[in-house]
């Protein structure tokens, strides 16, 4: 499980310029399991320290950042020898011990021969609370929920997973096997990529048991809202969070503050939205004022969409029943493609190097679902929940800007139609190969 991410960790371990690693990711995406599994399979031994309710371990970092003293103290406290290159040092839940994060600078400068990984569930939030982040002194990786291909491997569908991981979307087999992919894709829409939910489904195929796991994760997330935040902001975080299904169910998925409550303004909810982003619970996709290189230079900070971090959790928060999701196309009529767009967004975030944006024409006459920059090219992307291949918005964009490539994701097979390339939804992770 998580084979693709293990490869990234292997690249970090073998890098001649290796620095301490910070592993980013929301709660319950599998950071702890992954670090321990990597230690088990790639090192002779490991030292695992969780700083959650562990003042004894945290106090080791309170005095100074002398790495020799820190390592010797940890060896004595844990009755083990820490050997360079052979021992993986794992610092977990470091949001509870901010000085551990600061110490990574000194591990980089004075003890780089030691392999160190740090992670924490609310690390993104903690960094904004006065912690001196070791800029330039750490390597960083971001762990997302399991992708569709990782979900397939968890279900024992290794050959299908290999197809979409290793082949270009135009490979005929990817389209020929659509009858195998589509029901599994619908299962993924319901289950999502949270490891515990995937494990439950792989062992039981019980959708109700999966929903219980998802509801528990949502409850844990909501329990975190009261941490690291002023009490005055807490109600606003809850209001933004619970508005997400409504925001995404609209045909225009732009985030409207008026749908949180009447008269709501952006300045009243900026901190709440930033907290959710820093916690890794939502993804913000900005509108650009102009589809030109570099896209980042044309960001409109006041216009954006908010997506959740996982399609399964979106379904749980929306209380979508399993029959609608896994039994056919009803869900896509009722929820107007929200799950599909959520799926495409999280696949792009997890399996490609692209940063998604979106663009709308004058007076909102048309809108691209997503926009990515590939080298010198700006690529518009449209998402279709079914096999409906009418692309009015994409055609309007093409007529105005004449992009070299335009992409449509749908339940249809791969096809090239003059200026447009249709990629099956189950092959979203191959977007970069499809553009090249």
Secondary structure as GFF3:
##gff-version 3
##sequence-region A 1 436
A	DSSP	alpha_helix	3	14	.	.	.	ID=ss1
A	DSSP	beta_strand	20	24	.	.	.	ID=ss2
A	DSSP	alpha_helix	31	42	.	.	.	ID=ss3
A	DSSP	beta_strand	45	50	.	.	.	ID=ss4
A	DSSP	alpha_helix	55	59	.	.	.	ID=ss5
A	DSSP	alpha_helix	67	78	.	.	.	ID=ss6
A	DSSP	beta_strand	87	92	.	.	.	ID=ss7
A	DSSP	three_ten_helix	94	96	.	.	.	ID=ss8
A	DSSP	alpha_helix	98	110	.	.	.	ID=ss9
A	DSSP	beta_strand	115	119	.	.	.	ID=ss10
A	DSSP	alpha_helix	123	126	.	.	.	ID=ss11
A	DSSP	beta_strand	138	142	.	.	.	ID=ss12
A	DSSP	alpha_helix	148	154	.	.	.	ID=ss13
A	DSSP	alpha_helix	158	166	.	.	.	ID=ss14
A	DSSP	alpha_helix	172	176	.	.	.	ID=ss15
A	DSSP	alpha_helix	178	191	.	.	.	ID=ss16
A	DSSP	alpha_helix	195	204	.	.	.	ID=ss17
A	DSSP	alpha_helix	207	224	.	.	.	ID=ss18
A	DSSP	alpha_helix	231	249	.	.	.	ID=ss19
A	DSSP	three_ten_helix	257	259	.	.	.	ID=ss20
A	DSSP	alpha_helix	266	278	.	.	.	ID=ss21
A	DSSP	beta_strand	282	288	.	.	.	ID=ss22
A	DSSP	three_ten_helix	295	298	.	.	.	ID=ss23
A	DSSP	beta_strand	299	308	.	.	.	ID=ss24
A	DSSP	alpha_helix	311	318	.	.	.	ID=ss25
A	DSSP	alpha_helix	322	326	.	.	.	ID=ss26
A	DSSP	alpha_helix	330	334	.	.	.	ID=ss27
A	DSSP	alpha_helix	338	351	.	.	.	ID=ss28
A	DSSP	beta_strand	357	360	.	.	.	ID=ss29
A	DSSP	three_ten_helix	362	364	.	.	.	ID=ss30
A	DSSP	beta_strand	367	374	.	.	.	ID=ss31
A	DSSP	beta_strand	377	383	.	.	.	ID=ss32
A	DSSP	alpha_helix	392	401	.	.	.	ID=ss33
A	DSSP	beta_strand	406	410	.	.	.	ID=ss34
A	DSSP	beta_strand	415	417	.	.	.	ID=ss35
A	DSSP	beta_strand	420	424	.	.	.	ID=ss36
A	DSSP	three_ten_helix	425	430	.	.	.	ID=ss37
A	DSSP	alpha_helix	431	435	.	.	.	ID=ss38
###
